[in-house]
Amino acid sequence: MFNKWPIVPVFMFHRVLSNPKDSRLPWLAISIQDFELYLSYFSQNGYMTITLYELYNYLNEGKKIPYKSLILTFDDGYLDTWTNVYPLLKKYGMKGVVWASSDFVVRSKIIRPNLDDIWSGKIKQEKLEEHGYLSEGELQLMESSGIFEVGVHCKTHTRVFSSPNIVDFQNPDSDYYWLAWNLFPECKLSWLFQPVSNLIPLGKPIYEHEWATCTRQYFPDPRLEEYLTKFIKQQGENEFFNNRNWKNELYKKVAEWKSKNQDMGRFESDEELRSRLYIEINEPKKYFEKLLKHPIYFLCWPGGGSCPLGIKLAREVGYLSTTVRSSSNIFGKRPDIINRISIPNIQNFPFKKFINIFLLKYIIGHETYESPYYQVWFLKRIIRGKPINRSIQFRTNLDL
């Protein structure tokens, strides 16, 4: 080790499932077996989990923490964080952080079965419900146990249009689930196990888009959408998309419409932007503070959608730290910025256990400057022409 001060890896996970292939977004999921492999490695090698508040006090004041400290974070508030992650953390005597979005919480006190119930013989594995989102009751129980702390993952966890440039059109094969969320918020809690893209009108123009927390929203002229969706209906809706050149035809219709009409699309004003971002970060803070009956001090930007304006507003409403790509978490670094790392995961591959442990060691090693992993990372960055010093990397530079 090169540092006398501990470097704290903060790991990012999303879903932990019995079968990751069953996930709506399988690239965000790992298996229960692989997750337990990580926990076993941490336990056997002397790592200890700490809380976000302990990390903040360490970064801010240098308060003592175990040298081999780490934090395990789980994004989005999926149901499997309760059914699968919670029992495994309890089994290994570890703690975690769940980043939850207030629009994606089941307003109920229901407590559903988890792995503990399978291990005790109360239910069988096939009866375990994994897909969905956490309920208020589950969040309260998870936190009161001391095993989990709850952080804010903003309100809507969505994307918005960010420019007047059209990049696609809604079609039978597209999957703009986030757009369905925006148009039909009531589908947010069911989209993991029910199709939602079919709610979007065929032919609706899809503009360049970005995470809602780091961009100025663009509001398209609704007349263009009306023109295109009407045209699609006249062409037989789904039948129109059997034409190999359907996209070119729609771009031609766009040009035709614009040649006859003044496009009234607009960007949101500074006041609208500030107000929208304020709601994104403050409303869920108030919601979770009321639910859990204590202040919430930590915020995770969905999709890494951070920007200077968001950081300012987060500080204004009372957050101590937010997640932004940056240098390793070590005393002397800005305490209001938390760097997170993810672990590459190999599935359905020979020797996958060996490979996944090696990848875990590599990720920890380059983050904490351990040999030889840091040197490998260093050489890889040099070969790729990427910077070695990891400065703060906002997703966008949006500011007012």
C-alpha positions in Angstrom: 0.0 0.0 0.0 1.2 3.5 -0.8 -1.1 5.4 1.7 -1.2 5.4 5.4 -4.8 6.6 5.2 -7.4 4.0 4.2 -8.9 4.1 0.8 -12.6 3.2 0.9 -14.0 1.3 -2.2 -17.7 2.1 -2.6 -19.3 -0.7 -4.7 -22.3 -0.2 -7.0 -24.8 -3.1 -7.5 -28.3 -3.1 -8.9 -30.0 -6.5 -8.9 -29.0 -9.9 -7.3 -31.2 -12.6 -8.6 -31.6 -16.4 -8.6 -31.5 -16.2 -12.4 -30.1 -12.9 -13.9 -31.3 -13.8 -17.3 -34.9 -13.3 -16.0 -34.2 -9.7 -15.3 -35.8 -6.9 -17.4 -32.3 -5.5 -17.7 -30.0 -8.5 -17.4 -26.8 -6.5 -17.7 -27.6 -4.9 -14.3 -28.0 -8.2 -12.5 -25.7 -10.8 -11.0 -26.5 -14.2 -9.5 -27.1 -14.9 -5.8 -24.1 -17.3 -6.0 -21.7 -14.6 -7.4 -22.8 -12.1 -4.9 -22.2 -14.5 -2.0 -18.8 -15.2 -3.6 -18.0 -11.5 -3.2 -19.2 -11.5 0.4 -17.3 -14.6 1.3 -14.1 -13.0 -0.2 -14.6 -9.8 1.8 -15.2 -11.7 5.0 -12.2 -14.0 4.6 -9.9 -11.2 3.7 -10.7 -8.9 6.6 -12.9 -6.3 4.9 -15.5 -4.5 7.0 -18.5 -2.5 5.8 -19.1 1.0 7.1 -21.9 3.5 6.7 -22.1 6.6 4.5 -22.0 8.8 7.6 -18.8 7.1 8.8 -17.3 7.6 5.3 -18.3 11.3 5.4 -16.7 11.8 8.8 -13.6 10.1 7.7 -13.3 12.2 4.5 -14.2 15.4 6.3 -12.4 15.1 9.6 -10.1 12.0 9.4 -12.1 10.1 11.9 -10.8 6.6 12.4 -12.3 3.7 10.4 -11.0 0.2 9.8 -8.2 0.1 7.4 -10.0 -2.4 5.1 -13.3 -0.5 5.0 -15.7 -0.7 2.1 -19.3 0.2 1.4 -21.9 -1.9 -0.6 -24.6 0.1 -2.4 -27.6 -1.1 -4.2 -29.4 1.1 -6.7 -33.0 1.7 -7.5 -34.8 -0.1 -4.6 -35.6 -3.3 -6.3 -37.5 -6.0 -4.4 -34.6 -8.4 -4.6 -32.6 -6.0 -2.3 -35.0 -7.3 0.4 -35.6 -10.9 -0.8 -31.9 -11.8 -1.6 -29.4 -9.1 -0.5 -30.7 -8.4 3.0 -30.5 -12.0 4.2 -27.0 -12.5 2.7 -25.7 -9.3 4.3 -27.2 -10.5 7.6 -25.6 -13.9 7.2 -22.1 -12.4 6.7 -22.5 -9.7 9.3 -22.3 -6.9 6.8 -24.1 -3.6 6.0 -25.4 -2.0 2.9 -27.0 1.1 1.4 -30.1 1.1 -0.7 -30.6 4.1 -3.0 -34.3 4.4 -3.5 -36.4 6.7 -5.8 -39.6 8.0 -4.2 -41.6 7.3 -7.5 -40.5 3.6 -7.2 -41.7 2.7 -3.7 -44.7 0.5 -3.1 -47.0 2.5 -0.8 -47.8 -0.4 1.5 -46.5 -2.0 4.8 -46.4 -5.4 3.1 -43.4 -7.6 4.1 -42.8 -10.3 1.5 -40.9 -13.5 2.0 -37.1 -13.6 1.5 -34.2 -16.0 1.5 -34.5 -16.4 5.3 -37.9 -18.0 4.7 -36.4 -20.4 2.2 -33.5 -21.4 4.5 -36.0 -22.0 7.3 -38.2 -24.2 5.1 -41.2 -21.9 5.1 -41.4 -21.5 1.4 -39.7 -23.1 -1.7 -37.3 -21.1 -4.0 -39.8 -21.0 -6.9 -42.3 -19.2 -4.6 -39.9 -16.4 -3.9 -41.0 -13.1 -5.6 -38.0 -11.2 -6.8 -39.3 -8.8 -9.4 -40.7 -5.4 -8.4 -39.8 -2.7 -5.9 -39.5 -2.3 -2.2 -42.5 -1.5 -0.1 -42.5 1.2 2.6 -42.7 -1.6 5.2 -39.7 -3.4 3.8 -37.6 -0.2 3.7 -38.5 0.5 7.4 -37.7 -3.0 8.5 -34.4 -3.1 6.6 -33.2 0.2 8.1 -34.4 -0.5 11.6 -32.4 -3.7 11.6 -29.2 -1.8 11.2 -28.2 -3.8 8.2 -29.3 -1.2 5.6 -29.3 2.5 5.4 -31.5 4.4 2.9 -30.2 7.0 0.6 -32.0 9.1 -2.0 -31.9 8.2 -5.7 -33.9 11.2 -6.8 -37.7 11.3 -7.5 -38.3 10.2 -11.1 -35.2 8.2 -12.0 -35.8 9.0 -15.7 -34.5 10.6 -18.8 -35.9 13.5 -20.7 -35.5 14.9 -24.2 -32.5 17.2 -24.4 -32.4 18.6 -27.9 -34.5 19.1 -31.0 -32.6 16.4 -32.9 -34.7 13.3 -33.7 -32.8 10.1 -33.3 -35.6 7.5 -33.6 -39.3 6.9 -33.7 -41.5 4.7 -31.5 -41.9 1.4 -33.3 -42.9 -2.1 -32.5 -39.3 -3.1 -31.6 -38.3 -0.1 -29.5 -38.1 -0.2 -25.8 -38.1 3.4 -24.4 -39.5 2.3 -21.1 -38.4 5.6 -19.5 -40.6 7.5 -21.9 -43.5 5.3 -20.9 -42.8 6.3 -17.3 -42.9 10.0 -18.2 -46.2 9.6 -20.1 -47.9 7.1 -17.8 -46.3 7.3 -14.3 -48.8 4.7 -13.0 -46.8 2.0 -14.9 -43.5 2.6 -13.0 -44.1 -0.1 -10.4 -45.1 -2.7 -12.9 -42.7 -2.2 -15.8 -40.3 -4.9 -14.6 -42.9 -7.6 -15.3 -45.3 -6.0 -17.8 -44.7 -4.5 -21.2 -45.0 -0.7 -21.2 -43.5 0.5 -24.5 -46.7 -0.4 -26.2 -48.3 2.5 -24.3 -46.3 4.9 -26.4 -48.0 5.9 -29.7 -46.4 4.4 -32.8 -44.4 7.0 -34.8 -43.8 9.3 -31.8 -40.5 11.1 -32.5 -37.7 10.2 -30.1 -35.3 13.1 -29.6 -31.8 13.1 -28.1 -32.2 12.4 -24.4 -30.2 12.5 -21.2 -30.7 11.8 -17.5 -33.2 14.2 -16.1 -30.9 15.5 -13.4 -28.2 16.8 -15.6 -29.8 18.4 -18.6 -32.0 21.2 -19.8 -35.3 19.6 -20.9 -36.5 20.1 -24.5 -40.3 20.3 -25.1 -41.1 19.3 -28.7 -43.9 20.8 -30.7 -46.8 18.4 -30.1 -48.2 19.1 -33.6 -45.4 17.2 -35.2 -46.2 14.1 -33.1 -49.8 14.4 -34.0 -48.9 14.6 -37.7 -46.6 11.5 -37.6 -48.9 9.3 -35.5 -51.9 10.2 -37.7 -49.8 9.2 -40.7 -48.8 5.9 -39.1 -52.5 5.1 -38.4 -53.3 5.8 -42.1 -50.6 3.4 -43.1 -52.0 0.5 -41.0 -49.9 1.1 -37.9 -47.8 -2.1 -37.3 -47.9 -2.9 -41.0 -46.1 0.3 -41.9 -43.0 -1.0 -40.0 -42.7 -4.0 -42.2 -41.3 -1.6 -44.8 -37.5 -1.9 -44.6 -37.2 1.9 -45.2 -39.8 3.0 -42.7 -37.4 5.2 -40.8 -36.3 7.1 -43.9 -40.0 7.7 -44.8 -40.7 9.1 -41.4 -37.7 11.5 -41.6 -39.1 12.6 -44.9 -42.4 13.3 -43.3 -40.7 15.3 -40.6 -38.9 17.4 -43.2 -42.2 17.9 -45.1 -44.0 19.0 -41.9 -41.2 21.5 -41.0 -41.3 23.0 -44.5 -44.9 24.0 -43.9 -44.9 24.8 -40.2 -42.8 26.8 -37.7 -41.5 24.4 -35.2 -42.6 25.7 -31.7 -40.4 23.3 -29.7 -38.5 25.0 -26.9 -36.1 24.4 -24.0 -37.1 24.9 -20.4 -36.2 28.3 -18.9 -33.7 28.7 -16.1 -36.6 29.0 -13.7 -38.2 25.9 -14.9 -34.9 24.0 -14.9 -34.1 25.0 -11.3 -37.6 24.2 -10.1 -37.6 20.8 -11.7 -34.2 19.8 -10.3 -35.2 21.1 -6.9 -38.2 18.8 -6.9 -36.1 15.9 -8.1 -33.8 16.1 -5.1 -35.8 17.7 -2.4 -39.2 15.9 -2.6 -37.8 12.4 -2.2 -35.7 13.6 0.7 -38.8 14.9 2.5 -40.7 11.7 1.7 -38.0 9.3 3.0 -37.4 11.5 6.1 -41.1 11.3 7.0 -41.2 7.6 6.3 -38.0 6.7 8.3 -38.3 9.5 10.9 -34.8 10.9 10.6 -32.8 13.1 8.3 -31.4 11.8 5.0 -28.0 13.2 4.1 -26.8 11.3 1.0 -27.9 11.3 -2.6 -27.1 9.1 -5.6 -27.6 10.5 -9.1 -29.5 8.1 -11.4 -27.3 6.9 -14.2 -24.5 9.0 -12.8 -26.5 12.1 -14.0 -24.5 14.7 -12.0 -23.8 18.3 -12.9 -22.5 21.4 -11.0 -26.1 22.8 -10.7 -27.3 19.6 -9.1 -24.5 19.6 -6.6 -25.3 23.2 -5.6 -29.0 22.4 -5.1 -28.2 19.2 -3.2 -26.1 21.2 -0.8 -28.9 23.8 -0.4 -31.5 21.3 0.7 -29.2 19.6 3.2 -27.4 16.7 1.6 -23.8 16.2 2.9 -22.6 14.1 -0.1 -23.6 12.9 -3.5 -22.1 10.3 -5.9 -19.9 11.6 -8.6 -17.1 9.9 -10.6 -13.9 11.1 -9.1 -10.7 10.1 -7.3 -10.6 7.3 -4.7 -12.3 7.9 -1.3 -9.4 8.9 1.0 -9.0 11.5 3.7 -8.2 14.9 2.1 -10.6 14.4 -0.8 -13.8 16.6 -1.0 -16.2 15.0 1.5 -19.3 16.0 -0.5 -18.2 13.8 -3.4 -18.4 9.9 -3.2 -16.7 7.9 -5.9 -18.3 4.5 -6.7 -16.9 1.5 -8.6 -18.6 -1.5 -10.2 -17.4 -5.1 -10.5 -17.3 -6.7 -14.0 -19.2 -10.0 -13.7 -18.8 -13.0 -16.0 -21.8 -15.4 -16.3 -22.1 -18.8 -17.9 -18.4 -19.1 -18.7 -15.9 -21.9 -17.8 -13.9 -21.0 -14.7 -16.2 -18.1 -14.0 -15.6 -18.3 -10.2 -11.9 -17.9 -10.7 -12.4 -15.1 -13.2 -14.9 -13.2 -11.1 -12.6 -13.3 -8.0 -9.7 -12.1 -10.1 -11.9 -9.2 -11.5 -12.9 -8.3 -7.9 -9.2 -8.3 -6.8 -8.3 -6.1 -9.8 -11.1 -3.6 -9.1 -10.2 -3.3 -5.4 -6.5 -3.2 -6.2 -6.5 -0.4 -8.7 -8.8 1.6 -6.5 -6.6 1.2 -3.4 -3.2 1.3 -5.3 -2.3 -2.3 -4.5 0.4 -4.2 -6.5 0.2 -5.5 -9.1 -3.3 -4.5 -9.9 -2.7 -0.7 -9.8 0.3 -1.1 -12.1 -1.8 -3.1 -14.6 -4.5 -0.4 -14.5 -1.9 2.3 -14.8 -0.4 0.7 -17.9 -3.8 0.1 -19.4 -4.7 3.8 -19.0 -1.4 4.8 -20.6 -1.9 2.5 -23.6 -5.4 3.8 -24.1 -4.3 7.4 -23.8 -6.5 8.1 -20.8 -5.6 10.4 -17.9 -4.1 8.8 -14.7 -5.3 11.5 -12.3 -9.0 11.0 -11.9 -10.5 14.4 -11.4 -14.2 15.0 -10.7 -16.2 13.9 -13.8 -19.7 15.4 -14.0 -21.9 13.8 -16.6 -22.6 17.3 -18.0 -21.5 20.8 -17.1 -25.0 22.1 -16.7 -25.0 25.2 -14.4 -26.7 28.5 -13.9 
